[in-house]
Amino acid sequence: MLHSVIILNKSIGESKRIKVHTGYTCNSNCQFCYYLARIHEPLLPEKLLLEEIKLARRLNWEDIDFTGGEPTIVPYLERLISTAKAEGFKDIAIITNGIRLVDREYFTKLRNAGLNDVLFSLHGANSQIHDSLTRVPGSFNRITNAIGIARELGIKIRTNLTINNLNYTTLPEYAELVSKLGVYTVNFIFFNPWTTKNVELTKLMPKFSDVMPYLEKALDILEANKIPKVNIRYVPYCVFQEKYRKYICDFRDRVYDPDEWADPFQSFSEELASKISKELQNNKKTKIPNIYFAYYKFFVNKYIWTLRDNLRNSPNLLLPSLLAKNEAYQASAANYFDIKKSTCKTCIYFDRCDGIKKEYAALVGTDEFKPIR
């Protein structure tokens, strides 16, 4: 099995994957969603997204994820995918709730346009749990059927599950399910409220020590079923037994995960999406090219110190100074969202561990966390 610890082997190199944010609009209503307060905002214009795809390729990124919101409700998603293929992207993926992909004809069109990888947001082991979390009746049957279609179409299948109080006791059943579905990568993401509004923290925030027996059993099942890759995100090392720490892939680790996005383009895409979405929502006469290139200039000035004026004429230009900043960028993100106890300084994982979510510390406390020596 390919464990996350291998990601830390820098000989693999940094991720060459970026994300293009298609907007916050969604046809689901997940209780824990980062963008729950924004899912009714307008989609981003096709012209802007096409420019962003071309920019990403000019900057020499090789793999691309389309995300939202929900990308499958974007009417021009097929053209976005075909453009990414024409530009030379190798791994072309969408992150989706799978609701629309139960339409085999539509799914096949996306595959034929260049889609070869899908990250499904499957958040429960059965319809009762998944549908209650998405608040869309029938969404479990739709996503599991869509995964079956993906397998038949020869598309790489990955899954995300957000661990929360409503699903953690069924994690072993979830592991059995994804093993049968032919999933390549399984990501367990602990619920976090970084950008979330309108969510019930007390209802959703699980206690690590309560989750561990179920999660560790799930990991044993995935290991036994030879799932190629398993990641656990946003969890301190000290809550796991040593044998399970190899699965952790936090901020600093994900720089070397080929299935994760390469910052700071991630921030560029999402901040641009936020700006344009607000412009459109306020019914302003948005001049997309002007806003796009103004923000692009800001992005260049802020992050790319070695970029030359002839970027447009240099498709093979490398950005070593940008990529060299990646790990430091991830560390700063971890420091922004998380805290560490004073005793953490004596832990052997101090420089690698993200720490404890600020909201978690306020709601649950920090007694669980002990330095590993």
N, C-alpha and C positions, 0 to 999 in steps of 0.2 A: 504494500500500500504506500502511496505517496503521501507522506505526512507533512504537516506544515513546517516541521523543523528543517526539512530540506530547503524550504524557501529561504532560510537564513544563510544558506550557502551562496555567497555573493558571486561565485563563479557562474551561477545560472544567469546573473545579470538582472537589471531592474526591469520592471514591467514595461512593456511596449503597448499597453492597452489604455485607451482613453474612453471617456463617456461623452455622449452628446445628449443633452437634456432637452426633450421635446416639449416640455411644459408640464404644468402641475395637474392638468385635467385627468380625471380617472373615472372609470365605471365601477369601481369598488369603493368601499367605505371602511377600510380596516381600522379597528379600534386604536391601534398603536402607531398609525402612520405618521411619518415625519411631517407630512404636508397636509394633515387632516383639515386644517383651516383653509387650505388653498385649492382643494380638488375641483372647485367649480370655476377656476380662472381659465381664461382662453388659451388655446393651443398656440404654440409659436409658429410664425409664418414659415412656409416652405423655403422661401428664398434665403432667409437667415440661416436655417439649418443646413442648406446645401453649401453655403459659404463656410460654415463652421466645419463641415466634413472635409472640405478642400484645404482649409487652414491646417487641420490636424494632420492631414497627410503631408502637407508641405513641411510641417515640423518633424516629419519622419516617424510618427507613430504608426504602428503596423496593425493593431487590432482595435476594434471599436464596439462599444455597447451603446445601444439606444435605450434610454430610460426616461422615466417621467416622475410622477403621473403614470399613465398607462400608454405606451407607444402604439399599441395595436388599435387605438381609437383615432390615431392620426390618419386622415384620409390619404396622405401622400407618403406613408411609410414605405410602400413598395419602391417608390422612386428614390427615397433616401437610401434604402438598402442597395439598390442597383447602382446608385452613384458611388457609394462606398466601395462596391466591388470594382467599378470602373476606375476608381482612383488608386486601386491596388491594395486595399485592406485585405488581410488574410483571414482573420477570425472575425466574423460579423455576427453580432449577437443582439438580442433584445432581452430586457428584463420585464417580465410580464406576469399578470395574474392568471393568464391562460383562458380567460372567459371567452374571448373571440376566437382563439385558436382551435376550438372544437369544430370550427368550420374547416373541413379538410381542404376544400377548394381554395379558400383564402390562404390557409397555411402553406399549401403547395405553391401558390403564387409567390409568397415571400421566400420560400426555399429556392425557387427557380430564379428569383432576383439576386440571390447571393447569401441569404441567411443560412448559417451553418452551425449556430450555437444558440441555445435558449436557456436563460436562467429563470426558472419558474418560482414564483412566490407561493410555496405550499406550506401552510402554517398549522396543519393539524393532521392527525392520523386517521381521521374519519370526518364525515360530513357534519356531524354535530359540532365538533370543535372548529373546523375550518370555516364553516358557514357562519358560525356565531362571531368569529373574529373578523371576517370580511364584511359581515352584515349583508351578504348577497345570497339568498336561498339558491341552492343548486350549484354554487361555485366550486365545491369539492368535486362533484361529478364531472364538471366541465374541465377543471384543470387536470384531473387524473386521466380523462379521455384524451385531452390535448397532449399530454406526455406520451401516451400510447401512439398517437399520430406522429409525434416527433421521432419516436424510435423507429417507426415504419419508414419515415422519410430519410432516415440516416443522419439526423441532426443530433449534435452533442447536447446532452441534457444535464443541466445543473439545477440544484434547488437551494432556496433560502428558507429557513424557518426562524421566525422571531420568537425566542423563548420568553414566555410570560407566565403569569399565575394561572392562566386558563388552559395551558396546554402542556406544562412540563411533566405532569405525571404520566403522560402517554408517549413520552419520547422513545421508549423501547418499541412500542407498536409502530411509531413513525419510522424507526430504523428498518423494521421488517418491511414496511410498505415501500419505501424508496429502493430497497434492495430488489424487490420484485419488479419495480417499474423500470429498472435498467438505468439508473442515474449514475453519472460519472463522478460528479462532485456534490457533496452535501455540506452546506454552510449552516452552522448554528450561530445565530446572532442574538446575544442577550438584549432584551428590551432596553432601549435608552431614549431619553427625552430631549436630546440635544436641540433639535429645532422644532419639536413637537408642541402643538397647542391643542386645546380641546380634548385632551386625553385624561383618563383617570389614573393617576400614578399609583395610588394605594391599591387599586383594583388590579393593575397590570404588573407592577414591579415585583419580581420574584426574589426570594432570598437565596443567595448562592448555595448555602449549605443545605437548603431544602431541595434544590434542583439536582445536586451532584449525584445522588444514588441512581436517579433515573437517567441522567445524561451519561454517566459512566457505563451503565448497562447498555444504552443505545450505542455507544462507541464500540463496545465489545461485539455487538451484533454486526455493525458495519465492518469491523475488522474480519469477523468470521465469514462474512459474505463477500469479502475482497472488493469493497468499494474503492476505486482508485484514489480518491482524494477526499479528505475531510478537514474542515476548518472550524474553529471556534473563535468567535470574535468578541472583544470587549469584556475580558474576564481576567482578574488577577491570577497569577500562577499559584499562589498559596492555597487557593480553595480546591485545587486538584491534587490527587495522588500523583506521585512522580511519573508513573507509567502513562498518564493521560496528558501530561503537559506538552507533549510533542504535537498535539493538535492545535495548540493556541496560535493564532495569527492576528496579532493586534496591530496598532498603527505602525510601529517601527518594522514589523515583519512584512506587512503587506506591500512594501516597496518592491519586494522580490517575488511577489506572487503574480504569475503571468495572467491570472484571471481577475486581478484587481486593477483599478485605474491608476494611472500615473499622474500624480499631482505635480504642478499646480493647474494643469489643464482642466482637471475636475472642477476646481473652484471657478475657473474662467467660464466654463460651460454653465454651471449652475447660477452664478451671479449674473451672467448675461441673460439667462432664462428668466430670472427674477425681475430684472430691470424691464425687459420687453413685456413680460406678463402684466406688470403693473401699468405700463404705458397703455397697453391695449385695454386693460380693465377700466382705465379712467377715460376711455374713448378719445384719447389724444390722437392727433394726426401724426402718427409715428413714422418717421423716415428711417426705415430699417437699416439701409446701408450706412447712414450717418451714425446711428447709434452703434451699429456693429463695429465699424472701423474706429470709432472713438474709443470704444471699450477695448478693442483689439490693441490699439496704441497704448492704452493704460497697461494692459497685460504684458505687452512687450517691455515697456519701460520698467515695470515692477519686477518681472521675473527673469527676463532673458538678457543677460548682460553682454553676451557675445554675438547676439543676432546682428546681421549686417543689413544694410539698406537693400541689397539685391536679393532678399529672401525669395521673392516671387520667381526669380530666375535661377534659383538654386534648390531644386527639389530634393537633392540628397544631403542638404545641410544637416549636420549633427548639432546637438545642443548640449555639449558636455557640462557646461556650467549650470544649466537648468537641472539636468538630471542629478548632478552632484549635490544639489540643494534638496533633493527629494526626501532623503532620510531625515534631515534636519527639519524639513517642513512637517513631516509626519510626527516627529517628536514634539514640535510646538503645538500641534493639534491635540495630542494626548495631554499635554500640560494645561491646555485651555479647558478641556472637558473634564479632566480627572484631577484627583488629589492623591497624595500619599501621606501615610502616617510618618511620624518622626522615626519610628522603629524600622520603617521600610529601608532606610539607608544601609542597614546591616544585611539586607537580603541579597543573595547571589544573583537574583533577577532584577535588581533595582534599575539598572540601565536599560533593560529590555521591556519590563512590565509597564503598561499604561498607568496602572493605579486603580483608583476607585472613583466611579462616577460621583460627581458632587451631589446630585439629586439622591443617589443611593445612600450616601453617607448621611444626608439629612433625614431621609425617610426610615432607613433600616438600621443605620449605625455602622460602626467599623470594628466591632469586637471579633468578627470572624477572621480577620486578616492578621496573620503572623509571619514574620520574616523567615525565609528559608535559608538555612546556613549550611 
